Amino acid sequence: MTRRPLGHESSGPTQTNAPPIEIRRSSRRRRTVSARMEAGTFVVLMPVGLRPEEEQGHVDTLLARYQRSQAKQRLATEDLAGRARQLSQTYLDGRARPTSITWVTNQQHRWGSCSPATGTIRLSTALDGMPSWVVDSVIVHELAHLLEANHGPRFKALVRRFERYDEATAFLRGVSFAQGRSVGDDDAESDIETG
């Protein structure tokens, strides 16, 4: 078994919150690649003989999966329902009452989504670590969809009751741009655009 820390030679995307990474290669391993945390280090176990770009692809995939899982576990303890009730009371006169509000890991192109027919709101775990006023703006946006399904003038009037809504929208567009996601035009405002 060979061990080598993965460091500055990485050609993959930079992970700002990534733990130290160590690759362990084993001639006994034929196909499987797995990973686990050991004493604060993300250890990736893989077969000997993979090309560096294959190794990096496995590391990036497993690390992203691990970080999503950790974010979901951390966020699961948050009282989203209470937070949504408070925001609805403060900005929407308490009229928006979701049946559920949850964190999800499968939203790649939106920061949040709402199903007005069922009253369910889903927030992307990609919001984890962002300022609370940005997360609150996404919650207010989705709560407003319980009152106005489209992005028309009444909807815009509702979300702009949140005093930092435009600032949060600009923040999220900047994040989307930095991540290489498409950024929509100002008229669409689809679920705070591209999250």
C-alpha positions, 0 to 999 in steps of 0.5 A, a space after each residue: 500500500 502506498 500513501 501520498 497526501 494530496 496537496 497543491 498538485 491537485 488539478 481539481 476545483 479548490 475546496 475552501 473548507 476541505 480537510 487535508 486529503 491523503 490517498 492510499 493506493 493498494 494493489 489488493 484493490 481492483 476496482 473500488 474507491 472509497 473514502 473515510 475520515 481519520 483523525 481529521 484527514 480525508 483518506 481516499 482508498 483506491 487501486 494502484 495504477 489509476 491515472 492522476 486525472 482519474 484519481 483526482 476525479 474520484 477524490 473530487 466526487 467523494 469529497 463533494 459527497 462527504 461535504 454534502 452529507 456533513 452539511 445535511 447532518 449539521 443543518 438537520 438540527 436547525 429549526 427551519 420551521 420556526 425560522 420560517 414562521 418568524 420570517 413570515 410573521 415579520 415580513 409577510 404578516 404571518 400569512 405564509 404558512 408552509 407545511 414543511 421546510 427542509 434542507 435538500 442536497 439535490 438542488 443544483 440550479 436553485 437556492 430554494 424551491 417551493 410547491 405552493 399546492 402542497 406548501 412544501 419548501 426546500 432549501 439547497 444545502 449549498 446555502 450552508 455557510 452563507 450569511 444568515 441574511 442571505 439564507 433568510 432572503 431565500 426563505 422569504 422568497 419561497 414563503 412569498 411563493 405560497 402567496 403569489 406563485 409567479 414572479 409578478 409585481 405582487 410577488 416582487 412587492 412581497 419579497 422586497 419587504 425583506 430589507 436586504 433582498 436586493 443585496 442578497 440577490 446580488 450576493 447569490 448571483 455573485 456566488 453563481 458567477 464565481 461557481 460558473 453557473 449561469 446567471 439569469 437576467 434581472 427580469 426573470 428572478 427565478 427562485 433567486 436565479 441560479 442557486 
